[in-house]
Amino acid sequence: QLQLQESGPGLVKPSETLSLTCTVSGGSISSSSYYWGWIRQPPGKGLEWIGSIYYSGSTYYNPSLKSRVTISVDTSKNQFSLKLSSVTAADTAVYYCARQTTVVTPGYYYYYGMDVWGQGTTVTVSS
Amino acid sequence: EIVMTQSPATLSVSPGERATLSCRASQSVSSNLAWYQQKPGQAPRLLIYGASTRATGIPARFSGSGSGTEFTLTISSLQSEDFAVYYCQQYNNAGELTFGGGTKVEIK
């Protein structure tokens, strides 16, 4: 059974870089059609997609966060990571990682949703 | 960027009744639309993908419909465990995802 687990500091200072890692167990991060995404949820608010990565390294980012986000993958460790720079209090949230299934062929794509999620990790931005 | 708008923000329903949730996209997303359920303190759970296909293990009382810009999630007979927040999410050909603001289904 596939499981995802987020890890990283729970407290980050303003203007610094938030770094989180998602470890995938029970399956390979290098499987075709699977993308790996980061989503966050500020306290009491809705969900916001941050970005996604394919095992080949192709990345897709939320345009509103793109200038501050870097997502990378380490297939040897079955992990993918998130870096969010220049954080402020507005970046305080629960951060989730998730598996995203998308079939993409020339001229056609089909989205199967995010079907496996980590439990989430709370990150607070405060001095 | 495609904007997803969900309505209503809150829906008050009695157990056993039908709930109808709406999601509108600012431009066509074809059928690349998913629905999620989230309970307090939990990660979201995938309910529907492809606008109308139930994910594995999802009860038949959950159904999705629509295409293009207008989508609906229907819960035919609300059970106690269905009171939660529901989100729609779209995927576009740039590989970008967007969530709607959510609809909270509460006990009437």
Chai-1 contact restraints between the chains, C-beta under 6 A:
chainA,res_idxA,chainB,res_idxB,connection_type,confidence,min_distance_angstrom,max_distance_angstrom,comment,restraint_id
A,G46,B,G101,contact,1.0,0.0,6.0,A-B,restraint_1
A,G46,B,G102,contact,1.0,0.0,6.0,A-B,restraint_2
A,L47,B,Y87,contact,1.0,0.0,6.0,A-B,restraint_3
A,L47,B,F99,contact,1.0,0.0,6.0,A-B,restraint_4
A,W49,B,L97,contact,1.0,0.0,6.0,A-B,restraint_5
A,Y60,B,G95,contact,1.0,0.0,6.0,A-B,restraint_6
A,P63,B,E1,contact,1.0,0.0,6.0,A-B,restraint_7
A,Y96,B,A43,contact,1.0,0.0,6.0,A-B,restraint_8
A,Y111,B,N32,contact,1.0,0.0,6.0,A-B,restraint_9
A,Y111,B,Y91,contact,1.0,0.0,6.0,A-B,restraint_10
A,Y112,B,Y49,contact,1.0,0.0,6.0,A-B,restraint_11
A,G113,B,A34,contact,1.0,0.0,6.0,A-B,restraint_12
A,G113,B,L46,contact,1.0,0.0,6.0,A-B,restraint_13
A,G113,B,Y49,contact,1.0,0.0,6.0,A-B,restraint_14
A,D115,B,L46,contact,1.0,0.0,6.0,A-B,restraint_15
A,W117,B,A43,contact,1.0,0.0,6.0,A-B,restraint_16
A,G120,B,A43,contact,1.0,0.0,6.0,A-B,restraint_17
